[in-house]
Amino acid sequence: VPLVESGGGLVQAGESLTLSCEGRGIPFSISAVGWHRQRPGEGREFIASISSEGATYTENLMEGRSTISRDNEKATAYLTITNLKHEDTAVYYCAAAKPPKFEYEYWGQGTQVTVSS
């Protein structure tokens, strides 16, 4: 598995958590990384991405409650979500896109986040 997500679980509404995405056996340091989620019964949604140099792009999906970051020395990217809401309940996936195409060709297995209200 080229990417391994962790950090999910059962949390209370209003709490925060940080998800991790570790790259294994892929050119992580030169790849862009994106976080996505899939809520029950819905399609996959793009949340945010970060370039190899740390430039970020975030959709307004979570109304400013998400922050993406990375540590290339640890081959790990992170997604911090604050003020969690019940509707944030989903499987969260990370994906990596290496040059030159920068298409998301590496995916993790996902980590479940369940928010109780």
DAVENLIN-V660418 format. One record per run of one state. SS is the DSSP state (hx for helix, st for strand, lp for the rest). FROM is the first residue (numbers start at 1). TO is the last residue. If there is no record, write none. Layout:
SS_FROM_TO / SS_FROM_TO
//
This chain:
lp_1_2 / st_3_6 / lp_7_8 / st_9_12 / lp_13_16 / st_17_23 / lp_24_27 / hx_28_30 / lp_31_31 / st_32_38 / lp_39_43 / st_44_50 / lp_51_55 / st_56_58 / lp_59_59 / hx_60_62 / lp_63_65 / st_66_71 / hx_72_74 / lp_75_75 / st_76_81 / lp_82_85 / hx_86_88 / lp_89_89 / st_90_97 / lp_98_105 / st_106_108 / lp_109_110 / st_111_116 / lp_117_117
//
